[in-house]
Amino acid sequence: MTKIGRPVNLVSIGVSGKENQTFPKLLSLVEQEAKEGVDLILLSELALGMTIINIDGDDVAKMREMAKQKGVYIIFTSFRHGEKGDVYNSSLLIDRMGSIQGIYDKAFPFWSAEHNDPPAVPGKDMHAFETDFGIIGIANCFDANFPDAYKRLSDLGAELVFFPSGYSAGASLQAHAINHNYYIVSSTTVPDCLVYDINGREIYYQNTPGINISRVTLDLDRCIFHFDLNLEKRDKLLKEHAWEIEQDSCLNREAWFTLKAVKPGMSARKLAREYGLEELAHYKKRKSDELDGLRGYSLRSL
């Protein structure tokens, strides 16, 4: 089947209960879901409870081997020791070759984790990771309460943010999707899965006791624009490329619209650039920088 747009096939696996929060169980669930065509499998925060893992140990080695064997990215979150013996709540991004491509140490540990013995310490920065399907970010559980973390991921170019967590977060995640116009996909120990669209709309929710497995496909070629300066260009593009590109949502109150490709081989994002349309995130950043220059300082620095 010919692909339309830039589809990414994702599986969110959330578990709860001691009988499910074991490494053999997690590995078997990953093996079950790592079918042909799956790009990334997201595991929930605390999928192993409060266990501290050794990233050079057998369990991580087995997860890495599974990623390599199945040709799938895996995001696996657990506590780990840093180089100086500190404890971090870390999300490992394992790539299709079984390598640890990157580690995100939770920037905002939950207050109870700060009082563990030893306590969990905060990570130093947010990170964006370049995969073969797009640029992704990771934010973890209590991070949902801190908008600066999500702004940082936007500044780093994230198109899709994964949210392994111990709770659903709900409207907090929606706010970040609205403000930064990237997809957000969660996996929690509720267990449930939420997916927010680039326009902030909730497009998926599932909650299943014990083990929640959600399978979603997102199009990373879809793009969002403000009405400002774009409407005439949009209309020209849609007239000249009817049956190839379509407007799939129009939010009049927000003054936003989204475009997507409907013909194989076409890219809505590329064509929009050729017609001079400016994507919403870039537009907001450009105007913010211009206005900061006029006033002589940034409101964010106050």
C-alpha positions, 0 to 999 in steps of 0.5 A: 500500500502506497503511503500518503503523507508521513505516517508513523505507526505507534504502540502505547503500552501501559501497565498497572499491578505487580503481576504486570510490572515485571520485566519478563511481562514487559518484554513479552508485550513488546514482542507481541506488539512489535509487528511489521510496520510498527515504528515506535513502542512507548512504555509507561513510566513506573512500568517496573514500579520503583525498581532502579535499573542498570542500563548496562545490565541484562534487562536493558540488553534484552530490550535493546536486542528486541528493538534490533530484532524487530526493527522498532524504536522503544522508549523505556522509562525507569529509575537509574543511577547516574555516573556519580551514583545519583538516581534519575528517572530516565527515559531511554530511547532505543533505536531500530539497531538496538542502540541507546540513541538518547536518554532523557532524565526527567527535568521535574521529578515528583516531590515524593521521588525527591524524598526517596533514599537516595532521592531522584535528582532533576535532569539538566535539560529537555532533548529532541531526538531525530528518528527516521520518521521525524523529530521527537521529544520526551516529557515525563509525568510531573513535567506536565505541570511546567510549561517551560519544558514543553516550550523547550521541546518546541524550540528544539523542533519536536514534531511529536512528544511522548509522555510516559507517566504515572497519571493521565495529565489530561487538560495539561497535555492538551494545553501544551499541544495547543500552545506548541502545535505538536502531537502528544502521545501518552502511556501511563500506569492508570493505565491509559493512552491519550493522543492530542492533535497538532491543533490541540484536539483530543483525537484518541483515548483508551483506558483498559484495566491492568494492561492498556495497549493502544495502536495509533497512526499519525501523519507528521506531514500535516501542518497548521497555520494561522489565518494571518497572511496565509488565507490567499496563499492557502486558497491558491494552493488548494485551487491549483492542487485539488485532489492532492492537498486538502484542508482537513480542519478549520478552527475559526475561533482560533483562526487556525487551519490544517493541511494534509496530503491526500495523494501519494508522493505529495507533501502538504508541508513542502508545498505550503512552503513553496506557496509561501505559507508560514507554519504557526509555530514559526509565525509565533516565534518570528513575531515574538522575536520581532516584538522583543526587539522593538521593546528591547527585552523579552517578557520571558526574561522578567 
